[in-house]
Amino acid sequence: MMHNVANYDPYFVQGRDATGRVGLSTEQKLTCAMRQLAYGVTADFFDDYMDIAESTAIEILEHFTRAIWNVYHEHYLCRPTPADLRRLLDKAAERGFPGMIGSLDCMHWQWKNCPTGWGGQYTGYKGKPTIILEAVASYDTWIWHAFFGLLGSLNDINVLGQSPLFNDVARVGSASLACASSSSKLIGVGILEFIASVKGVSPNLTVFFKYRQQ
């Protein structure tokens, strides 16, 4: 990743300023950006920790997010192709789940540095402030859909109601990917027919069918 980002954006290549002083290395800049994203630290944190000014830390983060999108989105942030869907359907059929392409679930990421004033709306059944990630993953752990940033006080149905996963269905009546919400271990995703197996609490929609273990 370091080489890909540096090759795309010369900003990450270590250089010298007008006085000949060596600037920040590629590793320093990437560490600064990833710590902001992974740990939620503020930009002024790096002034003492890495000798990076607050304005520079913000600039690094902007360059990093832009570079990651442009370098990787065509491969990692794309919709499944017909060939991908056929492979996933075939694999699911082998495992006894015909018509499924993957699994959908919501998980809670603890927000350690959540502002006190926001704590109530981000605190759910976990008892601590969390941020919800909704993801659809296939058998090979490839993530086909991710929706992150919702309040930790929401449940899976609330998240599904705000998720962009069904946007295509609502707009044009067809989509390449549709899925269901579930709070249990077994969850399914439907393709084209908009059928998904769910267990536990789920909305009463025609795209779902209830799964009951025999």
C-alpha positions as CSV (number, residue, x, y, z in Angstrom):
1,M,0.0,0.0,0.0
2,M,2.8,2.4,0.9
3,H,4.4,2.1,-2.5
4,N,1.0,2.3,-4.4
5,V,0.0,5.5,-2.5
6,A,3.4,7.1,-3.0
7,N,3.5,6.3,-6.7
8,Y,0.0,7.8,-7.2
9,D,0.6,11.0,-5.2
10,P,4.1,12.6,-5.0
11,Y,3.0,14.3,-1.8
12,F,3.9,11.1,0.1
13,V,7.4,11.0,-1.4
14,Q,10.0,12.4,1.1
15,G,11.6,15.6,-0.2
16,R,13.4,18.7,1.0
17,D,12.1,22.2,1.6
18,A,13.6,25.4,0.3
19,T,16.3,25.4,3.0
20,G,17.4,21.8,2.1
21,R,15.8,20.4,5.3
22,V,14.5,16.8,4.9
23,G,10.8,16.6,5.1
24,L,8.5,13.9,6.5
25,S,9.0,10.4,5.3
26,T,6.4,8.3,3.6
27,E,6.1,6.1,6.7
28,Q,5.5,9.1,8.9
29,K,2.7,10.5,6.7
30,L,0.9,7.1,6.4
31,T,1.2,6.5,10.1
32,C,-0.3,9.9,10.8
33,A,-3.2,9.3,8.4
34,M,-4.0,5.8,9.6
35,R,-3.9,6.6,13.3
36,Q,-6.4,9.3,12.7
37,L,-8.7,6.9,10.9
38,A,-8.1,3.8,13.2
39,Y,-8.0,5.4,16.6
40,G,-9.9,8.7,16.1
41,V,-7.1,10.8,17.5
42,T,-7.3,14.6,16.8
43,A,-5.0,16.2,14.3
44,D,-3.2,18.2,17.0
45,F,-2.2,14.9,18.7
46,F,0.8,14.5,16.3
47,D,2.4,17.8,17.2
48,D,4.1,16.2,20.2
49,Y,3.9,12.6,19.1
50,M,5.4,12.9,15.6
51,D,6.4,16.5,15.3
52,I,3.6,17.1,12.8
53,A,1.6,20.3,13.0
54,E,-2.2,20.1,13.1
55,S,-2.7,21.7,9.7
56,T,-0.2,19.3,8.2
57,A,-1.9,16.3,9.8
58,I,-5.2,17.3,8.3
59,E,-3.6,17.8,4.9
60,I,-2.0,14.4,5.1
61,L,-5.4,12.8,5.9
62,E,-7.0,14.5,2.9
63,H,-4.3,13.3,0.5
64,F,-4.4,9.8,2.0
65,T,-8.1,9.3,1.6
66,R,-8.1,10.7,-1.9
67,A,-5.2,8.4,-2.9
68,I,-6.7,5.3,-1.4
69,W,-10.0,5.9,-3.3
70,N,-8.3,6.5,-6.6
71,V,-5.8,3.7,-6.3
72,Y,-8.1,0.9,-5.1
73,H,-11.7,1.7,-5.9
74,E,-11.9,0.0,-9.3
75,H,-10.8,-3.3,-7.7
76,Y,-12.0,-3.2,-4.1
77,L,-14.9,-0.8,-4.2
78,C,-16.8,-2.2,-7.2
79,R,-20.1,-4.1,-7.6
80,P,-20.0,-7.8,-8.3
81,T,-19.7,-8.6,-12.0
82,P,-21.9,-11.4,-13.6
83,A,-18.9,-13.7,-13.3
84,D,-18.5,-12.9,-9.6
85,L,-22.2,-13.5,-9.0
86,R,-22.1,-16.9,-10.8
87,R,-19.1,-18.0,-8.8
88,L,-20.7,-17.0,-5.5
89,L,-24.0,-18.6,-6.4
90,D,-22.3,-21.8,-7.4
91,K,-20.3,-21.9,-4.1
92,A,-23.4,-21.2,-2.0
93,A,-25.3,-24.0,-3.8
94,E,-22.5,-26.4,-3.0
95,R,-22.9,-25.5,0.7
96,G,-26.7,-26.0,0.6
97,F,-27.8,-22.3,0.2
98,P,-28.9,-22.0,-3.4
99,G,-29.6,-18.4,-4.4
100,M,-27.3,-16.9,-1.8
101,I,-24.2,-14.8,-2.5
102,G,-23.0,-13.9,1.0
103,S,-23.7,-12.9,4.6
104,L,-25.0,-9.7,6.0
105,D,-24.4,-8.5,9.6
106,C,-23.9,-5.4,11.7
107,M,-21.2,-5.0,14.2
108,H,-20.4,-2.4,16.8
109,W,-17.0,-0.7,17.0
110,Q,-16.4,0.9,20.4
111,W,-15.7,4.7,20.1
112,K,-13.2,5.2,22.9
113,N,-12.9,9.0,22.3
114,C,-16.6,9.7,21.8
115,P,-17.5,13.3,23.0
116,T,-19.4,13.2,26.2
117,G,-22.3,15.2,24.7
118,W,-22.8,12.5,22.1
119,G,-22.5,9.5,24.4
120,G,-26.2,8.9,24.8
121,Q,-27.1,8.6,21.2
122,Y,-24.1,6.4,20.4
123,T,-24.7,4.1,23.4
124,G,-26.8,1.0,22.8
125,Y,-27.1,-2.5,24.4
126,K,-23.3,-2.7,24.6
127,G,-23.3,-0.1,27.3
128,K,-20.6,1.9,25.7
129,P,-20.5,4.4,22.8
130,T,-20.2,2.5,19.6
131,I,-20.4,3.1,15.8
132,I,-22.1,0.5,13.6
133,L,-20.6,-1.2,10.6
134,E,-23.0,-3.0,8.2
135,A,-21.2,-5.3,5.8
136,V,-22.0,-8.0,3.2
137,A,-19.2,-10.6,2.9
138,S,-18.9,-13.7,0.8
139,Y,-17.5,-17.1,1.7
140,D,-13.9,-16.0,0.8
141,T,-14.2,-13.0,3.2
142,W,-14.4,-10.5,0.4
143,I,-16.5,-7.5,1.4
144,W,-19.0,-6.5,-1.2
145,H,-20.8,-3.8,0.7
146,A,-19.9,-1.7,3.8
147,F,-22.0,1.0,5.4
148,F,-20.3,2.6,8.4
149,G,-20.9,5.5,10.8
150,L,-24.4,4.9,12.3
151,L,-25.3,5.5,15.9
152,G,-24.6,2.6,18.3
153,S,-28.1,2.9,19.7
154,L,-29.7,1.7,16.5
155,N,-30.7,-2.0,15.9
156,D,-30.2,-4.0,12.7
157,I,-33.6,-3.0,11.3
158,N,-32.9,0.7,11.8
159,V,-29.6,0.3,10.1
160,L,-31.1,-1.5,7.1
161,G,-33.6,1.3,6.8
162,Q,-30.9,3.8,6.3
163,S,-28.5,1.6,4.3
164,P,-28.0,2.3,0.6
165,L,-28.1,-1.4,-0.2
166,F,-31.7,-1.2,-1.5
167,N,-31.3,2.1,-3.3
168,D,-31.3,0.6,-6.8
169,V,-34.4,-1.4,-6.0
170,A,-36.3,1.6,-4.8
171,R,-35.2,3.7,-7.8
172,V,-35.4,1.4,-10.8
173,G,-36.9,-1.8,-9.5
174,S,-33.8,-3.9,-10.1
175,A,-30.5,-4.4,-8.5
176,S,-27.4,-6.5,-8.6
177,L,-27.4,-7.0,-4.9
178,A,-30.1,-7.3,-2.2
179,C,-29.9,-8.5,1.3
180,A,-31.6,-9.0,4.7
181,S,-31.0,-8.0,8.2
182,S,-30.5,-10.4,11.0
183,S,-29.2,-10.5,14.6
184,S,-28.3,-14.1,14.4
185,K,-25.4,-16.1,13.1
186,L,-27.1,-17.4,10.0
187,I,-27.9,-14.7,7.5
188,G,-28.3,-14.8,3.7
189,V,-28.2,-12.5,0.8
190,G,-30.4,-12.8,-2.3
191,I,-29.4,-12.0,-5.9
192,L,-31.7,-10.8,-8.6
193,E,-34.8,-12.5,-7.1
194,F,-34.3,-10.3,-4.0
195,I,-34.7,-13.3,-1.7
196,A,-32.8,-13.5,1.5
197,S,-33.0,-15.9,4.5
198,V,-33.2,-14.3,7.9
199,K,-33.5,-15.5,11.4
200,G,-34.8,-13.6,14.4
201,V,-36.4,-10.1,14.1
202,S,-36.7,-8.9,10.5
203,P,-39.1,-6.5,8.7
204,N,-42.1,-8.0,6.9
205,L,-41.0,-7.5,3.3
206,T,-41.4,-9.7,0.3
207,V,-37.6,-9.8,-0.2
208,F,-37.2,-11.9,2.9
209,F,-38.2,-15.4,3.8
210,K,-37.9,-16.8,7.3
211,Y,-35.3,-19.5,7.9
212,R,-36.1,-22.1,10.5
213,Q,-33.6,-24.7,11.5
214,Q,-35.0,-28.2,11.3
